[in-house]
Structure formats: C-alpha cells, structure tokens
Amino acid sequence: MSQYHNPVLLKESVDAMFPAGTYGGAVNSCNGVGGCFDGIYADATFGGGGHSREILSRLGPSGRLIAFDRDADALANAIDDERFTLIHNNFRFIYNYSLIEAPEGFDGILADLGVSSHQFDTAERGFSFRYNAELDMRMNVQGGKTAADVVNSYTQEELERILKLYGEVDGARRIAGLIVSARAQRSLLTTKDLDNAIAPALPSFAEHKTLARIYQALRIEVNGEMRSLEKFLQGAARALRKGGRLAVITYHSLEDRMVKNFIKTGNIDGIEQKDVFGRSSAPLKAVNRKPVLPSEDEISGNTRARSAKLRVAEKI
C-alpha cells in the first residue's frame, strides 16, 4: 500500500471493472485471468496510485490506463509503465480527454472520491483541524480561492448555506454568526483562528465530529466538489463504451446520493426522464442494488474507510 494513501475497497472496486467472462471484447483469449485485459481504463482519482497499480496488474501488454489528478503532489507517484498515462487535471474533464485517449470509449472508469491521507496529514494544506496551519484546503494549490477566502468574504447567509448543504452541520446559523463576528475583529487565516472562533458552538460530546463536518463543508465549497462530481458523472457516462463499467467510491451522503441518482435516472436530481416511447433516458444501469461496504477488517486497519460506499454501473 502507498504511504501517500491507503486505497479503500481496493479489490472490490477493481473487481467490479473486470466482470467474470467477457463483455464487448474487453478480455482477450486468456478468458479473464489477471493480466489479460486489453481494454482502455481510467482511474479518475489517481492519488497515491493504489487503485491504478491494481488495475495495471489486470491488464495485458495491449491494455492501457489513463489516470487523472488535479493535485500536483500526486504527480510524484506516477507509475513507470508504458501502458500508463497520468493527466494533471480535474476529473470533470474526463470526456474531453476520452476523445483523444479512448475514442472508442473506456472499458472501465474508477473514481475514489475521498480526500487522500497525504492531503489530510500534510499540515500546511489546511485540510485538518488536527494541525494549526493556514486555511487553504485547495486540491490544486496553483490557483483558486482558499478556505480563508471563504470564511473571510462570504456573507453569514452564504456560510450558513454551505455548512447546512455540504456538512449537514447542526447549529449552522450560530456557527456562521460566530465566524462573521470573529472576522470583524481580525481576519481568520489559520485553522486555529477558525476553531477558536466557533468553539462556543461546538458540543462537548461531539466536538471532533462537528469540526469534521465544518471542515468538510468548507473543503467542498473551496474545490467545487459537487459541481465537479456532476460534470464527471455526465462525462463518464459519455466516455464509456457500451458494456463498460463505472465504479465510484463515496464517503458522505451528499455525494453518494448524487451518484445513486445519476445511475438510476441519468441526472443528479433523481428525476426519471423518458422518451415518447416511455423508454428511460438513463445511460447506465446499476450492477449492485445496494452499495458495497468495507469489511470490518479493512475498517480496523484504516478508519478512514468506515464511511466508504461503492456503487457500480454499466453503460447501456
């Protein structure tokens, strides 16, 4: 496993991309044995490369893997394999790149939506309340607004909205008010500044849980994660060839709901649309009715896996 990040649901997610038997010619004459797939696959969230290495172990000499990551730190983990290409960009652009890298469509696409252990554990990135660091939280540190920009410039109503929507934070109105009051005295530039500002609203019985939700909400806002996920799902559905598989690992209810709705209806709102003949316009069909969850053994070895859910769909 990579020290950069322990891949979650590793075997389950990669197995889902390589179903038993053959479909659409993705498997060569080795009849599905590991190292015999000759299709073109995508790892949309490369990170430490754990999922990518497992995918490559399933590919034959003619197989290819295209990986994406917008975090420049992840580029240091690039795999030295002529079958592998790492693209430094947001996975929301997967369809655009598929036109070049997989014009006939990807045979499988995997996305692990979790923040990497490296990002959480690198204090200066500002993702965790465990460290006193600058309020950054950008996945791509080369540009864009930071968490400090959000907490110091958003109105109280805007702060309340993102805390409710992206963190499902109890007492969001009070917390937003505390942020606005504190920044009127001086700018909130570090995680400690933020933690001190909102301390009166943190319940003693769930302080860390509440902080985690607040930081999650800010991170999602800073990185536009929900919009990126929506664009990714739309692009992935177009980028898959018929019979190709999409495997997505989610970590909180908002993104899991989006993935579930998209698989079911073809849109994140979960509203089924039909043509004049009554046929659903959804481009995918669910492979697993219920999400695959990590085992107790995996959770005991990696507590960050405890909220993970794997959903798998196939291009119709």
C-alpha positions as CSV (number, residue, x, y, z in Angstrom):
1,M,0.0,0.0,0.0
2,S,1.1,3.5,-0.7
3,Q,2.2,5.7,2.3
4,Y,0.6,8.6,0.4
5,H,-2.8,7.0,0.7
6,N,-4.3,3.6,1.6
7,P,-6.7,2.7,-1.3
8,V,-10.1,1.9,0.0
9,L,-12.2,-1.0,-1.2
10,L,-9.3,-1.8,-3.5
11,K,-10.2,-5.4,-4.6
12,E,-13.9,-4.8,-4.7
13,S,-13.7,-1.7,-6.8
14,V,-11.2,-3.1,-9.3
15,D,-13.0,-6.4,-9.5
16,A,-16.2,-4.5,-10.4
17,M,-14.4,-3.1,-13.5
18,F,-13.4,-6.6,-14.7
19,P,-16.5,-8.8,-14.5
20,A,-16.2,-12.5,-15.0
21,G,-16.2,-13.7,-18.5
22,T,-16.1,-11.3,-21.4
23,Y,-18.1,-8.3,-22.5
24,G,-17.8,-6.4,-25.7
25,G,-14.3,-7.8,-26.4
26,A,-12.6,-6.2,-23.4
27,V,-11.0,-9.5,-22.5
28,N,-8.6,-11.4,-24.7
29,S,-8.1,-15.2,-25.1
30,C,-6.8,-15.5,-21.5
31,N,-10.5,-15.7,-20.6
32,G,-10.5,-13.1,-17.8
33,V,-7.4,-14.3,-15.9
34,G,-5.5,-11.4,-14.3
35,G,-3.1,-9.7,-16.7
36,C,-5.1,-10.5,-19.7
37,F,-7.4,-7.5,-20.2
38,D,-6.6,-5.4,-23.3
39,G,-9.1,-2.6,-22.9
40,I,-8.5,1.1,-22.1
41,Y,-9.4,2.0,-18.5
42,A,-9.4,5.2,-16.4
43,D,-8.5,5.9,-12.8
44,A,-10.2,9.3,-12.3
45,T,-8.7,10.0,-8.9
46,F,-5.1,8.8,-9.0
47,G,-3.8,10.0,-5.6
48,G,-1.2,7.5,-4.3
49,G,-1.7,5.2,-7.3
50,G,-3.0,2.2,-5.3
51,H,-6.1,1.6,-7.4
52,S,-4.0,2.3,-10.6
53,R,-1.4,-0.3,-9.7
54,E,-4.1,-2.9,-9.1
55,I,-5.8,-2.1,-12.5
56,L,-2.4,-2.4,-14.3
57,S,-1.9,-5.8,-12.7
58,R,-5.1,-6.9,-14.6
59,L,-4.0,-5.5,-18.0
60,G,-2.2,-7.4,-20.7
61,P,0.5,-5.8,-22.9
62,S,-2.0,-4.1,-25.1
63,G,-4.1,-2.7,-22.2
64,R,-3.9,1.0,-21.2
65,L,-4.7,3.0,-18.1
66,I,-5.3,6.8,-18.1
67,A,-5.3,8.4,-14.7
68,F,-6.3,11.9,-13.5
69,D,-5.4,14.1,-10.5
70,R,-5.5,17.8,-10.0
71,D,-3.2,17.8,-7.0
72,A,0.4,18.4,-8.2
73,D,1.7,16.4,-5.2
74,A,0.2,13.3,-6.7
75,L,2.3,13.6,-9.8
76,A,5.3,12.3,-7.8
77,N,3.5,9.0,-7.6
78,A,3.4,8.5,-11.4
79,I,3.9,4.8,-12.4
80,D,6.8,3.9,-14.7
81,D,4.8,1.7,-17.1
82,E,4.4,2.3,-20.8
83,R,0.8,1.4,-20.5
84,F,0.1,4.2,-18.1
85,T,-0.6,7.9,-18.6
86,L,-1.2,10.4,-15.8
87,I,-3.0,13.6,-16.6
88,H,-2.7,16.6,-14.3
89,N,-6.3,17.9,-14.4
90,N,-9.7,17.7,-12.8
91,F,-11.7,14.5,-13.5
92,R,-14.6,16.6,-14.6
93,F,-12.9,16.8,-18.0
94,I,-12.8,13.1,-18.5
95,Y,-15.0,13.1,-21.6
96,N,-12.8,15.7,-23.3
97,Y,-9.7,13.5,-22.7
98,S,-11.5,10.4,-23.8
99,L,-11.9,11.8,-27.3
100,I,-8.1,11.6,-27.6
101,E,-7.1,8.7,-25.3
102,A,-10.1,6.4,-25.8
103,P,-12.0,7.4,-28.9
104,E,-14.0,4.2,-28.9
105,G,-14.8,4.6,-25.2
106,F,-13.3,3.5,-21.9
107,D,-13.8,-0.1,-20.9
108,G,-14.0,0.9,-17.3
109,I,-13.7,4.0,-15.1
110,L,-13.0,4.1,-11.4
111,A,-13.3,7.1,-9.1
112,D,-12.4,7.2,-5.3
113,L,-13.9,10.5,-4.1
114,G,-12.1,10.6,-0.8
115,V,-9.5,13.1,0.2
116,S,-6.1,11.3,0.3
117,S,-4.4,10.6,3.6
118,H,-1.5,12.7,2.3
119,Q,-3.7,15.7,2.0
120,F,-5.2,15.3,5.5
121,D,-1.8,14.6,7.0
122,T,0.2,17.4,5.4
123,A,-0.4,20.2,7.9
124,E,0.3,23.1,5.6
125,R,-2.5,22.0,3.2
126,G,-5.0,23.1,5.9
127,F,-7.4,20.2,5.4
128,S,-7.5,19.0,9.0
129,F,-8.3,20.7,12.3
130,R,-5.7,18.5,13.9
131,Y,-3.0,20.9,12.9
132,N,-2.6,24.7,13.2
133,A,-2.0,25.8,9.6
134,E,-3.1,28.3,7.0
135,L,-6.7,27.8,6.0
136,D,-6.1,26.6,2.4
137,M,-7.9,23.3,1.5
138,R,-7.3,23.6,-2.2
139,M,-6.8,20.3,-4.1
140,N,-4.9,22.3,-6.7
141,V,-2.7,24.8,-4.9
142,Q,-1.8,26.6,-8.1
143,G,-4.9,28.7,-8.1
144,G,-8.4,29.4,-6.9
145,K,-9.9,30.6,-3.7
146,T,-8.8,29.2,-0.3
147,A,-10.8,28.3,2.8
148,A,-9.6,31.6,4.3
149,D,-11.1,33.4,1.4
150,V,-14.5,31.7,2.1
151,V,-14.6,32.3,5.8
152,N,-13.5,36.0,5.5
153,S,-15.6,37.1,2.5
154,Y,-18.8,35.0,2.4
155,T,-21.9,36.6,3.9
156,Q,-23.4,35.0,7.0
157,E,-26.2,33.6,4.9
158,E,-23.8,32.0,2.4
159,L,-21.7,30.5,5.2
160,E,-24.9,29.0,6.8
161,R,-25.9,27.6,3.4
162,I,-22.7,25.7,2.7
163,L,-22.5,24.4,6.3
164,K,-26.0,23.0,6.0
165,L,-25.8,21.8,2.5
166,Y,-22.3,20.3,2.4
167,G,-21.7,19.4,6.0
168,E,-25.2,18.9,7.4
169,V,-24.0,20.8,10.4
170,D,-26.3,21.3,13.3
171,G,-26.4,24.9,14.5
172,A,-25.1,26.2,11.1
173,R,-26.7,29.6,11.7
174,R,-25.0,30.1,15.0
175,I,-21.6,28.9,13.7
176,A,-21.9,31.2,10.7
177,G,-22.7,34.1,13.0
178,L,-19.7,33.4,15.2
179,I,-17.4,33.4,12.1
180,V,-18.7,36.7,11.0
181,S,-18.4,38.2,14.5
182,A,-14.8,36.9,14.9
183,R,-13.6,38.1,11.5
184,A,-14.9,41.6,12.3
185,Q,-12.1,41.8,14.9
186,R,-9.4,40.3,12.7
187,S,-9.1,38.0,9.7
188,L,-9.4,34.3,10.2
189,L,-6.3,33.0,8.5
190,T,-5.4,29.7,10.2
191,T,-7.2,26.6,11.4
192,K,-6.7,27.7,15.0
193,D,-8.3,31.1,14.2
194,L,-11.3,29.3,12.9
195,D,-11.5,26.7,15.7
196,N,-11.3,29.5,18.3
197,A,-14.0,31.5,16.6
198,I,-16.5,28.7,16.5
199,A,-15.6,27.0,19.8
200,P,-18.6,28.3,21.7
201,A,-20.9,26.4,19.3
202,L,-19.1,23.0,19.4
203,P,-20.9,20.4,21.6
204,S,-18.6,18.8,24.1
205,F,-19.9,15.4,23.3
206,A,-19.3,15.7,19.6
207,E,-16.7,18.4,19.1
208,H,-14.5,16.5,16.7
209,K,-17.5,15.2,14.7
210,T,-18.8,18.7,14.3
211,L,-15.4,20.1,13.3
212,A,-15.1,17.4,10.7
213,R,-18.4,18.4,9.2
214,I,-17.5,22.1,9.2
215,Y,-14.1,21.4,7.5
216,Q,-15.8,19.1,5.0
217,A,-18.3,21.8,4.0
218,L,-15.5,24.3,3.5
219,R,-13.4,21.9,1.5
220,I,-16.3,21.0,-0.8
221,E,-17.0,24.7,-1.4
222,V,-13.4,25.6,-2.0
223,N,-12.9,22.9,-4.6
224,G,-16.3,23.0,-6.2
225,E,-16.5,19.2,-5.5
226,M,-20.3,18.8,-6.1
227,R,-20.2,20.6,-9.4
228,S,-17.1,18.6,-10.4
229,L,-18.8,15.4,-9.5
230,E,-21.8,16.2,-11.5
231,K,-19.7,17.1,-14.6
232,F,-17.6,13.9,-14.0
233,L,-20.7,11.6,-13.9
234,Q,-22.1,13.2,-17.1
235,G,-18.7,12.9,-18.8
236,A,-18.0,9.4,-17.6
237,A,-21.4,8.2,-18.9
238,R,-20.5,9.6,-22.3
239,A,-16.9,8.4,-22.2
240,L,-17.7,4.7,-21.5
241,R,-18.3,2.4,-24.4
242,K,-21.4,0.1,-24.4
243,G,-20.9,-2.5,-21.6
244,G,-18.2,-0.5,-19.9
245,R,-18.3,-0.3,-16.1
246,L,-18.2,2.8,-13.8
247,A,-17.2,2.2,-10.2
248,V,-17.5,5.1,-7.7
249,I,-16.4,5.2,-4.1
250,T,-18.2,7.8,-2.0
251,Y,-17.7,9.0,1.6
252,H,-20.6,11.2,2.6
253,S,-24.4,11.2,2.0
254,L,-24.4,14.1,-0.4
255,E,-22.1,12.7,-3.0
256,D,-23.5,9.1,-2.5
257,R,-27.0,10.4,-3.2
258,M,-25.7,12.2,-6.4
259,V,-24.1,9.0,-7.7
260,K,-27.1,6.8,-6.8
261,N,-29.5,9.2,-8.5
262,F,-27.3,9.5,-11.6
263,I,-27.0,5.8,-12.0
264,K,-30.8,5.4,-11.6
265,T,-32.0,8.3,-13.7
266,G,-29.1,9.9,-15.6
267,N,-29.3,13.1,-13.6
268,I,-28.3,14.1,-10.0
269,D,-31.8,15.1,-9.0
270,G,-33.1,11.5,-9.4
271,I,-35.9,12.6,-11.7
272,E,-36.5,9.9,-14.4
273,Q,-36.9,11.2,-17.9
274,K,-38.5,9.1,-20.7
275,D,-38.8,9.5,-24.4
276,V,-42.1,9.4,-26.4
277,F,-42.0,5.6,-26.3
278,G,-41.7,5.5,-22.5
279,R,-38.1,4.5,-22.5
280,S,-35.8,5.8,-19.8
281,S,-33.0,8.1,-21.0
282,A,-30.6,6.9,-18.2
283,P,-27.3,5.9,-19.9
284,L,-26.4,3.5,-17.1
285,K,-27.8,0.6,-15.2
286,A,-26.9,-0.4,-11.6
287,V,-24.8,-3.5,-11.2
288,N,-25.2,-3.7,-7.4
289,R,-28.6,-2.8,-5.9
290,K,-27.0,-1.9,-2.6
291,P,-23.6,-0.3,-2.2
292,V,-20.6,-2.4,-1.3
293,L,-19.2,-1.6,2.1
294,P,-15.7,-2.1,3.5
295,S,-15.2,-5.1,5.7
296,E,-14.7,-4.8,9.5
297,D,-11.1,-5.9,8.9
298,E,-10.5,-3.1,6.4
299,I,-12.1,-0.5,8.7
300,S,-9.9,-1.7,11.7
301,G,-6.8,-1.2,9.6
302,N,-7.9,2.1,8.0
303,T,-10.5,4.1,10.0
304,R,-11.0,6.5,7.0
305,A,-12.7,3.6,5.2
306,R,-15.6,3.4,7.6
307,S,-17.9,5.7,5.7
308,A,-17.0,4.4,2.2
309,K,-19.6,3.1,-0.2
310,L,-19.0,1.6,-3.6
311,R,-21.6,1.8,-6.4
312,V,-21.1,0.2,-9.8
313,A,-23.0,0.8,-13.0
314,E,-22.7,-0.5,-16.6
315,K,-23.2,1.6,-19.8
316,I,-26.4,0.5,-21.6
